[in-house]
Amino acid sequence: MEAGRTVECSADPYGPSSVNAGQRSTTGLRSTVTAGLLWSMFSIAVGKGASLIAQLILGWLLSKEDFALYAIAISWSTIVMAVRNGGTQRLLIQKGAQYSELAAIYLKFALLVNIGGCAILIAAAPILSDLYNSQDLRMMLCVLGLSLPLSTAAMIFQAKLSADLQFAKISRLIILSSLTRHASMVLFAWMGLGPLSFVLPLCLVAIVETMLGWYWAKSWPPNRALTWASIGGILRDSQWVMLTALASALTINGDYLSISLLQSKEVLGVYFFGFQLSLALVALVTSSLDGVMLPIFSALGSEIARQTDLFLRGTRLLAIGATFACFGLVLAAPIAIHGLWAGKWDEAIPVVQLLSLTMPVRLMIPLCRAMLEARGKWKLVSVLSICDGVGIICAGAIGAWTGGLIVITAVVSAYNLLSGLFYCSIVAKSLMTPLKPILIPLFSTLWIGIAAVTTGGWLLHWGKQNATEMWQEPIALTAYVGIYVVLAKIFMGNSFVEIKTLLLRATGARLI
């Protein structure tokens, strides 16, 4: 293990040897959680900021069909891309104490899986190219396939950094990787490469992540032979992880697949564009949770009570932050999207608004999944994820079959609400904890968000009759922020104290 790790997975550093020791361990863990979340959120904020800037530029340089072709490419390649590395990265994080014994074997297994995935995508490329009558799609799928084996070694290094809770290094890697990807997207689009601009950067990112991972991990795992017995063992361990990854990928891209078969490329392009705008905000939260909470939950080991307490605190804080951000996007979307693209993407405004309304509930799923995975409930997570993936495909198909863009978005948004609530109920039952402590903060913040965004929306409506557009949005957003903060402080005061305490502790914590 690398020096500087504060929590060992192979031992119980929070045992009952002494009350003071337990208190120190608790303080250290909370500092690690806070530091990790802040580092992760900072890195993803930079990444998503770069993504938004890139999308702003790409929205001018590329056409709706270009965006649609990218949506088609990633939706059809979901099955292969989701099982890349054979699920070994998440297993290495969970089994961090066994890294030296497992890493080399996992690396070889992952490379075999990725080479196979590359071959599948290259073979499928001409078939899908003919189906959608696009030669660009053939090249895109081939590039996606090539990126798989190129990214294999990076997985090993990132798993080690994550297992060692080296969140600062992981965050710097994410930042540099994201900047490389989005800067090269813009460059390729400016060069006139069209939809290929979306996928060519993946090969560059794989090289950058491998080099940075090698530099920061500063070690290569001892060589171990990959035998048939070890392959069988990995498959037994990773089968549910791969199924979960596949289902999660279908959850993200399954609606694109349904829409591409039932609607025009223009409708798909607008839906994809709007979804990506809303996802840019959502990923700031979900990626942080996914990258930080699984290692933290796993580090607690068998301390069920502390895991549950940390999970419930996380749901309360997430409810406040996610609702604030998502409902703010509902209010800001019309003027922001119209102003940034001069009306070119106005059709995407209702897509962003409708998806953002139910996104706070949807955001509970990554936290629930991290909690279940930390307890080794891979089968349950896989079953839930598979149901979720099938559900989003059906929602997209129902919307695309019964109506146009607005109907599609409304059906998908309603599904997000139901799936988030269902996930919360399942995880509460699995953890043997009441559902009420999860749902009350969630619904409280939703009603607070509705009150705040309604007031802000009324000011926008009034402003159109009495003022210029330049000051409508700032006034509406100021009113929204003020009302949200006041109501949240009144009805969820304890959670506000928790946020303040965490932030104050983070300023004095060493970011590992």
C-alpha atoms as one frame of an Amber mdcrd trajectory, in Angstrom:
protein
   0.000   0.000   0.000   1.107   3.505  -0.731   2.164   5.700   2.155  -0.343
   8.265   3.279  -3.374   6.025   3.273  -5.479   6.787   6.328  -7.801   3.759
   6.345  -6.722   0.144   5.895  -9.290  -2.177   4.415  -7.662  -5.293   5.830
  -8.014  -4.265   9.454 -10.583  -2.658  11.710  -9.085   0.680  12.751 -12.302
   1.671  14.449 -12.436  -1.108  16.997 -13.496  -0.741  20.627  -9.978  -0.515
  22.064 -10.741   2.881  23.564 -13.338   5.581  23.326 -10.761   8.263  22.521
  -9.229   6.158  19.784 -12.667   5.588  18.288 -13.383   9.296  18.375 -10.077
  10.072  16.677 -10.809   7.448  14.031 -14.271   8.889  13.479 -12.842  12.377
  13.083 -10.187  11.113  10.695 -12.729   9.241   8.591 -15.031  12.232   8.393
 -12.110  14.404   7.333 -11.218  11.840   4.689 -14.815  11.710   3.442 -15.054
  15.486   3.348 -11.659  15.950   1.724 -12.432  13.240  -0.807 -15.797  14.710
  -1.729 -14.352  18.202  -2.043 -11.448  17.020  -4.189 -13.762  14.925  -6.314
 -16.368  17.647  -6.700 -13.648  20.174  -7.542 -12.146  17.976 -10.228 -15.514
  17.105 -11.713 -16.591  20.737 -11.531 -13.547  21.615 -13.633 -14.302  18.721
 -15.965 -17.945  19.615 -16.353 -17.031  23.250 -16.787 -14.785  22.163 -19.651
 -17.624  19.989 -20.951 -20.060  22.892 -20.947 -17.583  25.147 -22.719 -16.904
  22.406 -25.264 -20.634  21.840 -25.787 -21.135  25.571 -26.220 -18.543  25.607
 -29.011 -19.611  22.278 -30.501 -23.190  23.529 -30.560 -22.039  26.142 -33.057
 -19.584  23.977 -35.034 -21.587  20.753 -35.364 -25.062  19.922 -36.645 -27.986
  18.170 -34.994 -27.216  15.120 -37.125 -23.638  15.050 -35.814 -24.953  14.917
 -32.246 -27.470  12.261 -33.257 -24.759  10.056 -34.796 -22.745  10.244 -31.600
 -25.832   9.256 -29.598 -26.377   6.308 -31.945 -22.736   5.228 -31.694 -22.597
   5.228 -27.915 -26.020   3.611 -27.527 -25.192   0.663 -29.781 -21.704   0.265
 -28.310 -23.097   0.308 -24.770 -22.958  -3.458 -24.327 -19.266  -3.629 -25.189
 -18.144  -0.388 -23.552 -19.968  -1.171 -20.308 -18.118  -4.422 -19.670 -14.681
  -3.050 -20.514 -11.992  -4.261 -18.126 -14.325  -7.108 -17.164 -15.446  -5.354
 -13.985 -11.973  -5.675 -12.479 -11.549  -2.006 -11.515 -14.389  -1.986  -8.978
 -13.265  -5.354  -7.611  -9.743  -4.018  -7.061 -11.143  -1.027  -5.183 -13.213
  -3.250  -2.928 -10.260  -5.638  -2.397  -7.678  -2.905  -1.963  -5.679  -4.833
   0.650  -5.030  -7.604  -1.932  -3.884  -5.285  -4.699  -0.366  -6.748  -5.032
  -1.707 -10.283  -5.428  -4.565  -9.477  -7.800  -3.549  -6.510  -9.949  -1.402
  -8.286 -12.560  -3.938 -11.065 -13.033  -6.779  -8.548 -13.330  -4.776  -6.502
 -15.828  -4.270  -9.479 -18.148  -7.911 -10.500 -17.853  -9.058  -6.928 -18.569
  -6.837  -6.733 -21.651  -8.363  -9.922 -23.063 -11.876  -8.573 -22.486 -11.016
  -5.228 -24.084  -9.420  -6.788 -27.157 -12.529  -8.915 -27.591 -14.717  -5.836
 -27.237 -12.658  -4.018 -29.849 -13.128  -6.897 -32.290 -16.897  -6.910 -31.724
 -17.261  -3.179 -32.407 -15.147  -3.338 -35.560 -17.222  -6.291 -36.824 -20.522
  -4.529 -36.053 -19.467  -1.214 -37.619 -20.427  -1.970 -41.273 -23.798  -3.451
 -40.247 -24.844  -0.412 -38.230 -23.400   1.898 -40.854 -25.753   0.394 -43.444
 -28.706   0.485 -41.013 -28.358   4.230 -40.462 -26.879   5.006 -43.898 -23.784
   6.717 -42.492 -20.127   6.019 -43.204 -19.155   8.310 -40.336 -20.854   5.884
 -37.962 -18.580   3.051 -39.165 -15.451   5.067 -38.368 -16.845   6.153 -34.994
 -17.446   2.566 -33.886 -13.958   1.500 -34.986 -12.387   4.339 -32.973 -14.504
   3.427 -29.929 -13.252  -0.135 -30.238  -9.607   0.926 -30.473  -9.912   3.021
 -27.305 -10.706  -0.085 -25.234  -7.321  -1.873 -25.235  -5.534   1.487 -25.065
  -7.216   2.289 -21.739  -6.536  -1.035 -19.993  -3.388  -0.137 -18.055  -4.911
   3.118 -16.812  -7.570   1.076 -15.009  -4.973  -0.627 -12.799  -3.365   2.626
 -11.716  -6.675   4.331 -10.994  -7.874   1.360  -8.959  -4.750   1.526  -6.790
  -5.104   5.264  -6.180  -8.770   4.832  -5.337  -8.193   1.874  -3.013  -5.511
   3.903  -1.217  -7.981   6.827  -0.882  -5.596   9.090  -2.819  -8.405  11.394
  -3.873  -6.171  14.389  -4.621  -4.189  12.445  -7.217  -7.325  10.928  -8.705
  -8.830  14.396  -8.977  -5.806  15.827 -10.739  -5.901  12.906 -13.158  -9.601
  13.537 -13.850  -8.941  17.228 -14.469  -6.113  16.676 -16.937  -7.970  13.851
 -18.649 -11.115  15.950 -19.018  -9.230  18.969 -20.334  -7.483  16.756 -22.881
 -10.748  15.244 -24.067 -12.785  18.425 -24.429  -9.991  20.551 -25.854  -9.308
  17.939 -28.519 -13.050  17.660 -29.261 -13.170  21.339 -30.075  -9.957  21.124
 -32.105 -11.195  18.196 -34.185 -14.568  19.868 -34.761 -12.827  23.058 -35.855
 -10.780  20.953 -38.279 -14.039  19.782 -39.855 -14.059  16.165 -38.645 -17.772
  16.286 -37.769 -19.101  13.494 -35.492 -15.644  11.904 -35.328 -14.746  14.825
 -33.056 -16.625  13.083 -30.253 -14.744   9.759 -30.328 -11.192  10.487 -31.490
 -10.321  12.164 -28.156 -11.006   8.875 -26.323  -7.766   7.416 -27.679  -5.821
  10.480 -26.552  -7.417  10.304 -23.113  -6.428   6.641 -22.749  -2.782   7.520
 -23.365  -2.840  10.514 -20.995  -4.505   8.532 -18.193  -2.010   5.690 -18.539
   0.977   8.026 -18.329  -0.397   9.986 -15.364  -1.490   6.824 -13.564   1.995
   5.339 -13.909   3.556   8.549 -12.638   1.331   8.862  -9.543   0.941   5.190
  -8.614   4.730   4.775  -8.833   4.511   1.011  -8.936   3.748  -1.865 -11.230
   2.122  -4.942  -9.656   4.210  -8.105  -9.322   3.765 -10.454 -12.242   1.241
 -13.256 -11.778   0.279 -15.933 -14.276  -3.232 -15.799 -15.690  -4.501 -19.374
 -15.529  -7.842 -20.887 -16.456  -8.559 -21.264 -12.764  -7.905 -17.579 -12.131
 -10.062 -16.614 -15.123 -12.897 -18.670 -13.676 -12.427 -17.019 -10.292 -12.483
 -13.527 -11.782 -15.617 -14.318 -13.773 -17.348 -15.569 -10.630 -16.385 -12.414
  -8.769 -17.068  -9.970 -11.577 -20.170 -11.366 -13.259 -22.527  -9.218 -11.215
 -20.228  -6.214 -11.497 -20.249  -6.491 -15.302 -24.000  -6.962 -15.395 -24.381
  -3.898 -13.201 -22.088  -1.868 -15.446 -24.007  -3.003 -18.518 -27.328  -2.138
 -16.932 -26.004   1.246 -15.803 -24.815   1.988 -19.324 -28.225   1.040 -20.693
 -29.747   3.364 -18.126 -27.662   6.244 -19.480 -27.895   5.422 -23.184 -30.891
   3.118 -23.579 -33.348   5.894 -24.374 -31.088   7.046 -27.235 -31.288   3.560
 -28.707 -35.102   3.509 -28.594 -35.430   7.008 -30.014 -32.943   6.316 -32.820
 -35.120   3.445 -34.063 -38.477   5.232 -33.758 -37.763   8.910 -34.419 -35.742
  11.036 -36.826 -32.092  11.916 -36.330 -33.099  15.540 -35.745 -35.337  14.635
 -32.793 -32.631  12.391 -31.362 -30.013  15.116 -31.818 -32.080  17.700 -29.907
 -32.958  15.235 -27.130 -29.323  14.186 -26.799 -28.154  17.803 -26.703 -30.643
  18.707 -23.951 -29.912  15.559 -21.984 -26.186  16.287 -22.047 -26.790  19.794
 -20.697 -28.783  18.457 -17.756 -26.320  15.599 -17.276 -23.394  18.017 -17.007
 -24.846  19.299 -13.738 -25.963  15.895 -12.510 -22.570  14.265 -13.122 -20.964
  16.753 -10.752 -22.792  14.961  -7.942 -23.033  11.387  -9.208 -19.389  11.014
 -10.212 -18.265  12.389  -6.863 -20.420   9.911  -4.996 -19.383   7.004  -7.171
 -15.672   7.767  -6.878 -15.575   8.540  -3.156 -18.371   6.769  -1.300 -17.637
   3.198  -2.459 -14.051   3.229  -1.073 -15.207   4.971   2.106 -18.107   2.592
   2.708 -15.832  -0.365   1.954 -13.200   0.922   4.398 -15.747   0.759   7.217
 -15.953  -2.978   6.675 -18.431  -4.676   8.986 -19.403  -1.563  10.946 -23.001
  -1.706   9.824 -24.303   1.011  12.126 -21.709   3.556  11.028 -22.231   2.735
   7.360 -25.967   3.263   7.743 -25.489   6.537   9.612 -23.119   7.840   6.956
 -25.566   6.788   4.243 -28.513   8.605   5.856 -26.447  11.758   6.369 -25.420
  11.556   2.720 -29.041  11.351   1.536 -29.975  14.456   3.535 -27.085  16.527
   2.227 -27.588  15.240  -1.305 -31.278  16.150  -1.232 -30.500  19.761  -0.336
 -27.695  20.241  -2.857 -29.240  18.339  -5.768 -32.640  20.004  -5.536 -31.054
  23.443  -5.313 -28.921  22.846  -8.416 -31.514  21.053 -10.542 -34.388  23.457
  -9.891 -32.055  26.385 -10.483 -31.334  24.897 -13.896 -35.076  24.736 -14.600
 -35.262  28.479 -14.040 -32.079  29.412 -15.883 -32.440  27.146 -18.929 -34.674
  29.274 -21.228 -32.636  32.469 -21.262 -29.272  30.665 -20.965 -29.829  28.254
 -23.865 -31.432  30.873 -26.094 -28.682  33.368 -25.375 -25.748  31.009 -25.764
 -26.799  29.524 -29.106 -28.893  32.373 -30.522 -31.990  30.208 -30.848 -30.313
  27.236 -32.606 -31.052  24.860 -29.718 -34.257  26.375 -28.301 -36.028  23.039
 -28.874 -33.790  21.557 -26.166 -35.068  23.948 -23.446 -38.080  21.813 -22.372
 -35.860  18.733 -22.452 -33.514  20.277 -19.884 -36.379  21.568 -17.731 -38.424
  18.371 -17.647 -35.422  16.161 -16.903 -34.166  18.507 -14.160 -37.494  18.447
 -12.294 -37.124  14.801 -11.260 -33.337  14.583 -11.251 -32.934  15.121  -7.450
 -34.776  11.836  -6.864 -32.782  10.101  -9.565 -29.567  11.241  -7.908 -30.268
   9.029  -4.909 -29.472   5.950  -6.988 -25.633   6.298  -7.078 -25.499   6.701
  -3.302 -27.762   3.678  -2.807 -25.673   1.627  -5.217 -22.391   2.553  -3.498
 -23.839   1.481  -0.150 -24.986  -1.901  -1.472 -21.732  -2.566  -3.330 -19.699
  -1.801  -0.218 -21.595  -4.569   1.544 -20.896  -6.969  -1.300 -24.502  -7.117
  -2.527 -23.410  -7.320  -6.152 -26.284  -9.564  -7.198 -28.925  -7.211  -5.790
 -27.245  -4.197  -7.399 -27.093  -6.036 -10.721 -30.749  -7.018 -10.633 -31.797
  -3.471  -9.748 -29.560  -2.004 -12.446 -30.812  -4.427 -15.082 -34.414  -3.525
 -14.241 -33.464   0.148 -14.409 -31.777  -0.258 -17.784 -34.755  -2.106 -19.242
 -37.039   0.526 -17.737 -35.279   3.468 -19.378 -35.299   1.704 -22.750 -39.036
   1.086 -22.400 -39.641   4.674 -21.290 -37.788   6.005 -24.322 -39.641   3.610
 -26.616 -43.066   4.494 -25.174 -42.364   8.199 -25.485 -41.001   7.886 -29.024
 -43.893   5.664 -30.121 -46.675   7.821 -28.660 -45.388  11.318 -29.394 -42.576
  13.668 -30.235 -39.774  15.342 -28.312 -41.849  16.689 -25.401 -43.683  13.413
 -24.851 -40.428  11.457 -24.914 -38.861  13.743 -22.320 -41.944  13.737 -20.072
 -42.123   9.932 -20.038 -38.397   9.566 -19.311 -38.578  12.192 -16.546 -41.553
  10.441 -14.922 -39.654   7.178 -15.070 -36.649   8.796 -13.355 -38.894   9.823
 -10.477 -40.358   6.346 -10.023 -37.033   4.537 -10.377 -35.338   6.766  -7.784
 -38.109   6.148  -5.243 -38.039   2.416  -5.949 -34.268   2.269  -5.427 -34.578
   4.092  -2.089 -37.231   1.654  -0.863 -35.160  -1.380  -1.848 -31.973  -0.141
  -0.201 -33.879   0.798   2.978 -35.236  -2.732   3.174 -31.822  -4.234   2.497
 -30.204  -2.091   5.206 -33.080  -2.836   7.583 -33.589   0.878   8.153 -36.886
   2.811   7.929 -37.700   4.450   4.605 -38.982   7.580   6.331 -35.533   9.111
   7.129 -34.730   8.922   3.419 -37.987  10.183   1.943 -38.784  13.039   4.328
 -35.666  15.129   3.481 -36.108  14.320  -0.200 -39.742  15.399  -0.464 -39.148
  18.378   1.826 -36.468  19.759  -0.488 -38.635  19.078  -3.551 -41.464  21.187
  -2.140 -38.985  23.885  -1.130 -37.547  23.831  -4.655 -41.009  24.064  -6.213
 -41.861  27.103  -4.058 -38.584  28.818  -4.883 -38.624  28.137  -8.629 -42.295
  29.160  -8.874 -41.486  32.527  -7.333 -38.501  32.994  -9.614 -40.587  32.004
 -12.629 -43.280  34.526 -11.699 -40.634  37.264 -11.561 -39.404  36.264 -15.015
 -42.954  36.423 -16.378 -43.493  39.828 -14.768 -40.084  41.035 -15.963 -40.902
  40.361 -19.607 -43.577  43.017 -19.383 -41.597  45.591 -17.422 -37.886  45.138
 -17.996 -35.233  44.092 -20.450 -33.915  40.543 -20.607 -30.527  41.592 -19.255
 -31.704  41.821 -15.662 -34.627  39.396 -15.673 -32.508  36.311 -15.039 -30.319
  37.710 -12.212 -33.384  38.956 -10.310 -35.233  35.669 -10.747 -32.219  33.583
  -9.698 -31.528  35.842  -6.711 -35.114  35.423  -5.537 -34.866  31.671  -6.098
 -31.657  31.348  -4.067 -32.980  33.497  -1.243 -36.284  31.661  -0.917 -34.652
  28.235  -1.169 -32.051  29.003   1.486 -34.580  30.531   3.907 -37.087  27.687
   3.561 -34.403  25.007   3.742 -32.949  26.586   6.865 -36.403  26.678   8.488
 -37.475  23.143   7.636 -34.065  21.390   7.428 -31.935  23.320   9.895 -30.014
  20.295  11.163 -28.808  19.456   7.665 -27.601  23.020   7.207 -25.563  22.660
  10.388 -24.069  19.438   9.024 -23.073  21.136   5.774 -21.448  23.996   7.649
 -19.595  21.614   9.958 -18.293  19.522   7.060 -17.067  22.564   5.165 -15.345
  24.011   8.238 -13.692  20.676   8.968 -12.573  20.397   5.364 -10.710  23.683
   5.492  -8.501  22.283   8.225  -8.229  18.769   6.860  -5.218  17.590   4.906
  -6.380  16.710   1.398  -4.850  13.305   0.841
